[in-house]
């Protein structure tokens, strides 16, 4: 049985208490293995699909990319469009190091924002419930912008254009391989910025990440 979010029906209040209690015991600095373990635990708690080998590789890929584009950066900053329960947010924050800061926006259609807030409590993270499409530009700049929100062509392209106004080093676009609207939006966006390098970081990961390099690492 599932609720209107597509997740298995759960006692939300009880799950939130469990997340808060567990995060109190989290180490100050997390390794990839520790983060992956915590993400797997949270996926189970909120009734998401279980952690598989492919999912583990996906988180490792995001960790490696974050490391690559924040190496040597003092107090790296991350902006994420599409937070969900904070799985990628925690992975990237841990990879970026203790000085990293994070801003995320999500319309919270899946009702996961409260889980994400609790899951990221030990990090310098600000989470906003809202529509990224209402934003045309950002005043602040971020080393990494991670896009995993609206997966339609129009929605993803709008998020890419927003990212262009604030990304300093790289834009990561999730679900590049498995969702046609995302691929089409990226293709269109790369035409709009022809002098910027883009590449697919997939390897054996089932959907991979398209990386747009605003500045070479």
C-alpha positions in Angstrom: 0.0 0.0 0.0 1.3 3.5 -0.8 0.2 7.1 -0.2 -0.2 9.8 -2.8 3.5 10.4 -3.0 4.2 6.9 -4.3 6.0 5.9 -1.2 4.9 3.0 1.0 2.4 4.1 3.7 4.3 4.9 6.9 3.8 6.6 10.2 5.4 10.0 9.3 5.6 11.3 12.8 7.4 8.2 14.0 9.8 8.2 11.1 10.7 11.8 11.6 11.5 11.1 15.3 13.7 8.2 14.2 15.6 10.4 11.7 16.2 13.1 14.3 17.4 10.6 16.9 19.8 8.9 14.4 21.2 12.2 13.1 22.2 13.2 16.7 24.7 10.4 16.6 26.1 11.2 13.2 29.9 11.8 13.0 31.1 15.4 12.3 32.9 14.2 9.1 31.3 11.4 7.1 32.9 9.1 4.6 31.2 7.9 1.4 30.6 4.5 3.1 28.9 6.2 6.1 26.8 8.5 3.9 25.7 5.6 1.7 24.7 3.6 4.8 22.6 6.5 6.1 21.0 7.1 2.8 20.1 3.4 2.6 18.6 3.6 6.1 16.5 6.6 5.2 15.3 5.1 1.9 14.0 2.2 3.9 12.4 4.4 6.7 10.4 6.5 4.3 9.3 3.5 2.2 11.4 4.3 -0.9 12.9 1.6 -3.1 15.7 -0.4 -1.4 19.3 0.5 -1.9 20.7 -1.6 -4.7 24.2 -1.9 -6.2 23.2 0.5 -9.0 22.0 3.1 -6.5 25.2 2.8 -4.5 27.2 3.4 -7.7 25.0 6.4 -8.4 25.8 8.0 -5.0 29.5 7.2 -5.5 29.5 8.9 -8.8 27.9 12.1 -7.3 30.5 12.0 -4.5 33.3 11.7 -7.0 32.0 14.6 -9.1 31.5 16.8 -6.1 35.1 16.1 -4.9 36.4 16.9 -8.4 34.7 20.3 -8.6 35.3 21.4 -5.0 38.9 20.4 -4.7 40.9 23.3 -3.5 37.8 25.5 -3.0 37.5 27.2 0.4 34.0 26.8 1.8 32.4 25.2 -1.3 28.8 26.1 -2.0 26.0 24.0 -3.5 22.6 24.9 -4.9 20.2 22.1 -5.6 16.9 22.2 -7.5 14.9 19.1 -6.4 15.8 18.1 -2.9 13.3 15.3 -2.2 14.5 13.6 1.0 18.0 14.9 0.9 19.8 11.8 -0.4 22.0 13.6 -3.0 22.3 16.7 -0.8 23.9 14.8 2.1 26.2 12.9 -0.3 27.4 16.1 -1.9 27.8 18.0 1.4 29.8 15.3 2.9 32.0 15.1 -0.2 32.5 18.8 -0.2 33.8 18.9 3.3 33.0 20.5 6.7 33.0 24.1 5.4 30.5 23.5 2.6 27.2 25.3 2.5 24.0 24.3 0.7 20.8 25.9 -0.6 18.0 23.7 -1.9 14.6 24.4 -3.4 11.8 21.9 -3.9 8.0 22.2 -4.4 7.6 19.2 -2.0 5.0 17.4 -4.0 6.3 14.2 -2.5 6.0 15.5 1.1 9.7 14.7 1.9 10.9 18.2 2.9 10.5 17.5 6.7 12.6 14.4 6.3 15.3 16.3 4.4 15.5 19.0 7.0 16.0 16.4 9.7 18.5 14.4 7.6 20.6 17.4 6.9 20.5 18.9 10.4 24.2 18.5 11.0 25.2 20.4 7.8 25.0 24.1 6.8 21.9 23.7 4.7 19.0 26.0 3.9 15.9 24.3 2.4 13.2 26.3 0.7 9.8 25.0 -0.2 8.9 26.7 -3.5 8.9 26.6 -7.3 12.3 27.0 -9.0 10.5 28.2 -12.1 9.4 31.4 -10.3 13.1 32.3 -10.2 14.7 33.8 -13.3 18.1 34.7 -11.7 20.0 34.2 -8.5 21.9 36.9 -6.6 24.3 34.4 -5.1 26.9 32.2 -6.9 27.5 28.6 -6.2 30.4 26.3 -7.0 28.0 23.5 -8.0 24.4 23.5 -9.1 22.6 20.2 -9.1 19.5 19.8 -11.1 17.1 17.0 -10.2 13.7 18.7 -10.2 11.1 19.1 -13.0 12.1 16.4 -15.6 10.0 17.8 -18.4 11.7 19.5 -21.3 10.3 22.9 -20.5 10.9 22.5 -16.7 14.4 21.2 -17.0 15.4 23.9 -19.5 14.1 26.6 -17.2 16.1 25.1 -14.4 19.2 25.0 -16.6 18.8 28.7 -17.5 18.5 29.5 -13.9 21.6 27.5 -13.1 23.5 29.5 -15.7 23.0 32.7 -13.7 24.6 31.3 -10.6 26.9 28.3 -11.3 30.6 29.1 -10.9 32.3 25.7 -11.6 29.8 23.1 -12.7 26.1 22.2 -13.3 25.2 18.5 -12.6 22.0 17.3 -14.4 20.6 14.1 -13.1 18.5 11.5 -15.0 20.2 12.4 -18.3 20.0 9.0 -19.9 16.6 7.6 -18.8 14.4 10.7 -19.2 14.0 12.1 -22.8 12.8 15.5 -21.6 16.0 16.0 -19.7 18.2 14.9 -22.6 16.4 17.3 -24.9 16.6 20.2 -22.5 20.4 19.6 -22.1 20.9 19.4 -25.8 19.0 22.7 -26.3 20.9 24.4 -23.5 24.3 23.4 -24.8 23.4 25.1 -28.1 22.7 28.3 -26.1 26.2 28.2 -24.5 28.4 26.8 -27.2 31.7 27.8 -25.6 31.1 25.7 -22.5 32.2 22.1 -22.2 29.7 19.4 -21.4 30.1 15.7 -20.9 28.2 12.6 -19.8 29.5 11.0 -16.6 27.9 7.6 -16.7 30.2 4.7 -16.9 28.2 1.7 -15.6 25.7 3.9 -13.7 22.2 3.3 -15.1 21.2 6.9 -15.8 24.3 9.0 -15.2 24.9 12.7 -14.8 25.5 15.2 -17.5 28.1 17.7 -16.3 28.3 21.2 -17.7 31.7 22.8 -16.9 31.4 26.5 -16.3 35.0 26.5 -15.2 37.5 23.7 -15.5 38.5 22.1 -12.2 
